[in-house]
Amino acid sequence: MPFAKVYPLYVQKAERKQRTKAEVDQIIRWLTGYGQAGLQRQIDRGRDVETFFAQAPAVNPNAALIKGVVCGVRVEEVDDPLMQRIRWLDKLIDELAKGRAMEKILRR
């Protein structure tokens, strides 16, 4: 699935809860190491989710601190690295939509 199809859903989820696209972008950049221009290029090029994560400059070392449940699955117990990264991002966007402070979302 193209990341460009998933990305607007993340933004919509955040905006429904009075959060912003900029905050979604900040979370994605924090997790993946993309800069804003690199993130936008990936979206514009229609990269699939697997390629999006495979080409990510550097997964944040604090991503391992992301814990919790997404769709009934504990993110820290997911064995497949790609699926774990997808679940990490889902979890971070869920936290944003629930009103959690950015400093806590970004595990600072």
CNS distance restraints for C-alpha pairs under 8 A (distance, minus, plus):
assign (resid   1 and name CA) (resid   5 and name CA) 7.27 0.50 0.50
assign (resid   1 and name CA) (resid   6 and name CA) 7.94 0.50 0.50
assign (resid   1 and name CA) (resid  48 and name CA) 5.18 0.50 0.50
assign (resid   1 and name CA) (resid  49 and name CA) 6.07 0.50 0.50
assign (resid   2 and name CA) (resid   6 and name CA) 7.02 0.50 0.50
assign (resid   2 and name CA) (resid  46 and name CA) 5.56 0.50 0.50
assign (resid   2 and name CA) (resid  47 and name CA) 5.39 0.50 0.50
assign (resid   2 and name CA) (resid  48 and name CA) 3.76 0.50 0.50
assign (resid   2 and name CA) (resid  49 and name CA) 5.69 0.50 0.50
assign (resid   3 and name CA) (resid   7 and name CA) 5.94 0.50 0.50
assign (resid   3 and name CA) (resid  42 and name CA) 7.87 0.50 0.50
assign (resid   3 and name CA) (resid  43 and name CA) 6.39 0.50 0.50
assign (resid   3 and name CA) (resid  46 and name CA) 6.59 0.50 0.50
assign (resid   3 and name CA) (resid  47 and name CA) 5.94 0.50 0.50
assign (resid   3 and name CA) (resid  48 and name CA) 5.16 0.50 0.50
assign (resid   3 and name CA) (resid  49 and name CA) 4.82 0.50 0.50
assign (resid   3 and name CA) (resid  52 and name CA) 6.88 0.50 0.50
assign (resid   4 and name CA) (resid   8 and name CA) 7.04 0.50 0.50
assign (resid   4 and name CA) (resid  42 and name CA) 7.93 0.50 0.50
assign (resid   4 and name CA) (resid  43 and name CA) 4.83 0.50 0.50
assign (resid   4 and name CA) (resid  44 and name CA) 7.25 0.50 0.50
assign (resid   4 and name CA) (resid  46 and name CA) 5.66 0.50 0.50
assign (resid   4 and name CA) (resid  47 and name CA) 7.22 0.50 0.50
assign (resid   4 and name CA) (resid  48 and name CA) 7.82 0.50 0.50
assign (resid   5 and name CA) (resid   9 and name CA) 7.32 0.50 0.50
assign (resid   6 and name CA) (resid  10 and name CA) 6.62 0.50 0.50
assign (resid   7 and name CA) (resid  11 and name CA) 6.43 0.50 0.50
assign (resid   7 and name CA) (resid  43 and name CA) 7.95 0.50 0.50
assign (resid   8 and name CA) (resid  12 and name CA) 6.00 0.50 0.50
assign (resid   9 and name CA) (resid  13 and name CA) 6.08 0.50 0.50
assign (resid  10 and name CA) (resid  14 and name CA) 6.29 0.50 0.50
assign (resid  10 and name CA) (resid  24 and name CA) 7.10 0.50 0.50
assign (resid  10 and name CA) (resid  93 and name CA) 6.63 0.50 0.50
assign (resid  11 and name CA) (resid  15 and name CA) 6.05 0.50 0.50
assign (resid  11 and name CA) (resid  20 and name CA) 7.15 0.50 0.50
assign (resid  11 and name CA) (resid  21 and name CA) 5.39 0.50 0.50
assign (resid  11 and name CA) (resid  24 and name CA) 6.31 0.50 0.50
assign (resid  12 and name CA) (resid  16 and name CA) 6.04 0.50 0.50
assign (resid  13 and name CA) (resid  17 and name CA) 6.86 0.50 0.50
assign (resid  13 and name CA) (resid  93 and name CA) 7.92 0.50 0.50
assign (resid  13 and name CA) (resid  97 and name CA) 6.54 0.50 0.50
assign (resid  14 and name CA) (resid  18 and name CA) 6.56 0.50 0.50
assign (resid  14 and name CA) (resid  19 and name CA) 4.91 0.50 0.50
assign (resid  14 and name CA) (resid  20 and name CA) 6.19 0.50 0.50
assign (resid  14 and name CA) (resid  21 and name CA) 7.30 0.50 0.50
assign (resid  14 and name CA) (resid  24 and name CA) 7.25 0.50 0.50
assign (resid  14 and name CA) (resid  93 and name CA) 7.12 0.50 0.50
assign (resid  14 and name CA) (resid  96 and name CA) 6.60 0.50 0.50
assign (resid  14 and name CA) (resid  97 and name CA) 4.96 0.50 0.50
assign (resid  15 and name CA) (resid  19 and name CA) 4.86 0.50 0.50
assign (resid  15 and name CA) (resid  20 and name CA) 5.56 0.50 0.50
assign (resid  15 and name CA) (resid  21 and name CA) 7.20 0.50 0.50
assign (resid  15 and name CA) (resid  97 and name CA) 7.96 0.50 0.50
assign (resid  16 and name CA) (resid  97 and name CA) 7.86 0.50 0.50
assign (resid  17 and name CA) (resid  97 and name CA) 5.51 0.50 0.50
assign (resid  17 and name CA) (resid  98 and name CA) 7.40 0.50 0.50
assign (resid  17 and name CA) (resid  99 and name CA) 7.63 0.50 0.50
assign (resid  18 and name CA) (resid  97 and name CA) 7.99 0.50 0.50
assign (resid  19 and name CA) (resid  23 and name CA) 6.93 0.50 0.50
assign (resid  19 and name CA) (resid  96 and name CA) 7.21 0.50 0.50
assign (resid  19 and name CA) (resid  97 and name CA) 6.83 0.50 0.50
assign (resid  19 and name CA) (resid  99 and name CA) 7.95 0.50 0.50
assign (resid  20 and name CA) (resid  24 and name CA) 6.57 0.50 0.50
assign (resid  21 and name CA) (resid  25 and name CA) 6.15 0.50 0.50
assign (resid  22 and name CA) (resid  26 and name CA) 6.09 0.50 0.50
assign (resid  23 and name CA) (resid  27 and name CA) 6.26 0.50 0.50
assign (resid  23 and name CA) (resid 102 and name CA) 7.98 0.50 0.50
assign (resid  24 and name CA) (resid  28 and name CA) 6.30 0.50 0.50
assign (resid  24 and name CA) (resid  93 and name CA) 6.99 0.50 0.50
assign (resid  24 and name CA) (resid  96 and name CA) 7.97 0.50 0.50
assign (resid  25 and name CA) (resid  29 and name CA) 6.01 0.50 0.50
assign (resid  25 and name CA) (resid  36 and name CA) 7.45 0.50 0.50
assign (resid  26 and name CA) (resid  30 and name CA) 6.03 0.50 0.50
assign (resid  27 and name CA) (resid  31 and name CA) 6.19 0.50 0.50
assign (resid  27 and name CA) (resid  89 and name CA) 7.96 0.50 0.50
assign (resid  27 and name CA) (resid  92 and name CA) 7.14 0.50 0.50
assign (resid  27 and name CA) (resid  93 and name CA) 7.71 0.50 0.50
assign (resid  27 and name CA) (resid 105 and name CA) 7.91 0.50 0.50
assign (resid  27 and name CA) (resid 106 and name CA) 7.01 0.50 0.50
assign (resid  28 and name CA) (resid  32 and name CA) 6.01 0.50 0.50
assign (resid  28 and name CA) (resid  33 and name CA) 7.94 0.50 0.50
assign (resid  28 and name CA) (resid  34 and name CA) 7.70 0.50 0.50
assign (resid  28 and name CA) (resid  89 and name CA) 7.18 0.50 0.50
assign (resid  29 and name CA) (resid  33 and name CA) 5.17 0.50 0.50
assign (resid  29 and name CA) (resid  34 and name CA) 4.95 0.50 0.50
assign (resid  29 and name CA) (resid  35 and name CA) 6.10 0.50 0.50
assign (resid  29 and name CA) (resid  36 and name CA) 7.10 0.50 0.50
assign (resid  29 and name CA) (resid  39 and name CA) 7.32 0.50 0.50
assign (resid  30 and name CA) (resid  34 and name CA) 7.65 0.50 0.50
assign (resid  30 and name CA) (resid  60 and name CA) 6.45 0.50 0.50
assign (resid  30 and name CA) (resid 106 and name CA) 7.13 0.50 0.50
assign (resid  31 and name CA) (resid  59 and name CA) 5.54 0.50 0.50
assign (resid  31 and name CA) (resid  60 and name CA) 5.15 0.50 0.50
assign (resid  31 and name CA) (resid  63 and name CA) 6.64 0.50 0.50
assign (resid  31 and name CA) (resid  89 and name CA) 7.46 0.50 0.50
assign (resid  32 and name CA) (resid  53 and name CA) 7.15 0.50 0.50
assign (resid  32 and name CA) (resid  56 and name CA) 5.25 0.50 0.50
assign (resid  32 and name CA) (resid  57 and name CA) 6.45 0.50 0.50
assign (resid  32 and name CA) (resid  58 and name CA) 5.61 0.50 0.50
assign (resid  32 and name CA) (resid  59 and name CA) 4.62 0.50 0.50
assign (resid  32 and name CA) (resid  60 and name CA) 6.35 0.50 0.50
assign (resid  33 and name CA) (resid  56 and name CA) 6.23 0.50 0.50
assign (resid  33 and name CA) (resid  57 and name CA) 5.13 0.50 0.50
assign (resid  33 and name CA) (resid  58 and name CA) 4.88 0.50 0.50
assign (resid  33 and name CA) (resid  59 and name CA) 6.03 0.50 0.50
assign (resid  33 and name CA) (resid  60 and name CA) 6.74 0.50 0.50
assign (resid  34 and name CA) (resid  38 and name CA) 5.48 0.50 0.50
assign (resid  34 and name CA) (resid  39 and name CA) 5.59 0.50 0.50
assign (resid  34 and name CA) (resid  56 and name CA) 6.20 0.50 0.50
assign (resid  34 and name CA) (resid  57 and name CA) 5.98 0.50 0.50
assign (resid  34 and name CA) (resid  58 and name CA) 7.74 0.50 0.50
assign (resid  35 and name CA) (resid  39 and name CA) 6.08 0.50 0.50
assign (resid  36 and name CA) (resid  40 and name CA) 6.19 0.50 0.50
assign (resid  37 and name CA) (resid  41 and name CA) 6.14 0.50 0.50
assign (resid  38 and name CA) (resid  42 and name CA) 6.30 0.50 0.50
assign (resid  39 and name CA) (resid  43 and name CA) 6.42 0.50 0.50
assign (resid  40 and name CA) (resid  44 and name CA) 6.01 0.50 0.50
assign (resid  41 and name CA) (resid  45 and name CA) 5.96 0.50 0.50
assign (resid  42 and name CA) (resid  46 and name CA) 6.35 0.50 0.50
assign (resid  42 and name CA) (resid  47 and name CA) 5.70 0.50 0.50
assign (resid  42 and name CA) (resid  52 and name CA) 6.62 0.50 0.50
assign (resid  43 and name CA) (resid  47 and name CA) 6.50 0.50 0.50
assign (resid  47 and name CA) (resid  51 and name CA) 5.95 0.50 0.50
assign (resid  47 and name CA) (resid  52 and name CA) 5.80 0.50 0.50
assign (resid  48 and name CA) (resid  52 and name CA) 6.02 0.50 0.50
assign (resid  49 and name CA) (resid  53 and name CA) 6.30 0.50 0.50
assign (resid  50 and name CA) (resid  54 and name CA) 6.02 0.50 0.50
assign (resid  50 and name CA) (resid  82 and name CA) 6.76 0.50 0.50
assign (resid  51 and name CA) (resid  55 and name CA) 5.88 0.50 0.50
assign (resid  52 and name CA) (resid  56 and name CA) 6.25 0.50 0.50
assign (resid  53 and name CA) (resid  82 and name CA) 7.25 0.50 0.50
assign (resid  53 and name CA) (resid  85 and name CA) 7.58 0.50 0.50
assign (resid  59 and name CA) (resid  63 and name CA) 7.19 0.50 0.50
assign (resid  62 and name CA) (resid  66 and name CA) 7.62 0.50 0.50
assign (resid  62 and name CA) (resid 107 and name CA) 6.65 0.50 0.50
assign (resid  63 and name CA) (resid  88 and name CA) 7.40 0.50 0.50
assign (resid  63 and name CA) (resid 107 and name CA) 7.97 0.50 0.50
assign (resid  64 and name CA) (resid  76 and name CA) 7.53 0.50 0.50
assign (resid  65 and name CA) (resid 107 and name CA) 7.08 0.50 0.50
assign (resid  66 and name CA) (resid  75 and name CA) 7.43 0.50 0.50
assign (resid  66 and name CA) (resid  76 and name CA) 7.14 0.50 0.50
assign (resid  66 and name CA) (resid  88 and name CA) 6.53 0.50 0.50
assign (resid  66 and name CA) (resid  91 and name CA) 7.78 0.50 0.50
assign (resid  66 and name CA) (resid  92 and name CA) 7.99 0.50 0.50
assign (resid  66 and name CA) (resid 107 and name CA) 7.80 0.50 0.50
assign (resid  67 and name CA) (resid  74 and name CA) 7.14 0.50 0.50
assign (resid  67 and name CA) (resid  75 and name CA) 5.97 0.50 0.50
assign (resid  67 and name CA) (resid  76 and name CA) 5.67 0.50 0.50
assign (resid  68 and name CA) (resid  74 and name CA) 5.43 0.50 0.50
assign (resid  68 and name CA) (resid  75 and name CA) 5.91 0.50 0.50
assign (resid  68 and name CA) (resid  76 and name CA) 7.22 0.50 0.50
assign (resid  68 and name CA) (resid  91 and name CA) 7.41 0.50 0.50
assign (resid  69 and name CA) (resid  73 and name CA) 5.14 0.50 0.50
assign (resid  69 and name CA) (resid  74 and name CA) 4.33 0.50 0.50
assign (resid  69 and name CA) (resid  75 and name CA) 5.95 0.50 0.50
assign (resid  69 and name CA) (resid  91 and name CA) 7.47 0.50 0.50
assign (resid  70 and name CA) (resid  74 and name CA) 6.49 0.50 0.50
assign (resid  70 and name CA) (resid  75 and name CA) 6.79 0.50 0.50
assign (resid  70 and name CA) (resid  87 and name CA) 6.72 0.50 0.50
assign (resid  70 and name CA) (resid  90 and name CA) 7.08 0.50 0.50
assign (resid  70 and name CA) (resid  91 and name CA) 6.14 0.50 0.50
assign (resid  73 and name CA) (resid  77 and name CA) 7.81 0.50 0.50
assign (resid  73 and name CA) (resid  78 and name CA) 7.72 0.50 0.50
assign (resid  74 and name CA) (resid  78 and name CA) 6.93 0.50 0.50
assign (resid  75 and name CA) (resid  84 and name CA) 6.20 0.50 0.50
assign (resid  75 and name CA) (resid  87 and name CA) 5.91 0.50 0.50
assign (resid  75 and name CA) (resid  88 and name CA) 6.44 0.50 0.50
assign (resid  75 and name CA) (resid  91 and name CA) 7.93 0.50 0.50
assign (resid  76 and name CA) (resid  84 and name CA) 7.52 0.50 0.50
assign (resid  78 and name CA) (resid  83 and name CA) 6.96 0.50 0.50
assign (resid  78 and name CA) (resid  84 and name CA) 5.39 0.50 0.50
assign (resid  79 and name CA) (resid  83 and name CA) 7.80 0.50 0.50
assign (resid  79 and name CA) (resid  84 and name CA) 6.98 0.50 0.50
assign (resid  80 and name CA) (resid  84 and name CA) 6.05 0.50 0.50
assign (resid  81 and name CA) (resid  85 and name CA) 6.26 0.50 0.50
assign (resid  82 and name CA) (resid  86 and name CA) 6.32 0.50 0.50
assign (resid  83 and name CA) (resid  87 and name CA) 6.10 0.50 0.50
assign (resid  84 and name CA) (resid  88 and name CA) 5.99 0.50 0.50
assign (resid  85 and name CA) (resid  89 and name CA) 6.26 0.50 0.50
assign (resid  86 and name CA) (resid  90 and name CA) 6.21 0.50 0.50
assign (resid  87 and name CA) (resid  91 and name CA) 5.99 0.50 0.50
assign (resid  88 and name CA) (resid  92 and name CA) 6.22 0.50 0.50
assign (resid  89 and name CA) (resid  93 and name CA) 6.20 0.50 0.50
assign (resid  90 and name CA) (resid  94 and name CA) 6.12 0.50 0.50
assign (resid  91 and name CA) (resid  95 and name CA) 6.21 0.50 0.50
assign (resid  92 and name CA) (resid  96 and name CA) 6.28 0.50 0.50
assign (resid  92 and name CA) (resid 105 and name CA) 6.20 0.50 0.50
assign (resid  93 and name CA) (resid  97 and name CA) 6.18 0.50 0.50
assign (resid  94 and name CA) (resid  98 and name CA) 6.17 0.50 0.50
assign (resid  95 and name CA) (resid  99 and name CA) 6.53 0.50 0.50
assign (resid  95 and name CA) (resid 100 and name CA) 5.54 0.50 0.50
assign (resid  95 and name CA) (resid 105 and name CA) 6.62 0.50 0.50
assign (resid  96 and name CA) (resid 100 and name CA) 5.49 0.50 0.50
assign (resid  96 and name CA) (resid 101 and name CA) 7.40 0.50 0.50
assign (resid  96 and name CA) (resid 102 and name CA) 7.35 0.50 0.50
assign (resid  96 and name CA) (resid 105 and name CA) 7.10 0.50 0.50
assign (resid 100 and name CA) (resid 104 and name CA) 6.86 0.50 0.50
assign (resid 100 and name CA) (resid 105 and name CA) 6.66 0.50 0.50
assign (resid 101 and name CA) (resid 105 and name CA) 6.33 0.50 0.50
assign (resid 102 and name CA) (resid 106 and name CA) 5.99 0.50 0.50
assign (resid 103 and name CA) (resid 107 and name CA) 6.28 0.50 0.50
assign (resid 103 and name CA) (resid 108 and name CA) 5.42 0.50 0.50
assign (resid 104 and name CA) (resid 108 and name CA) 5.99 0.50 0.50
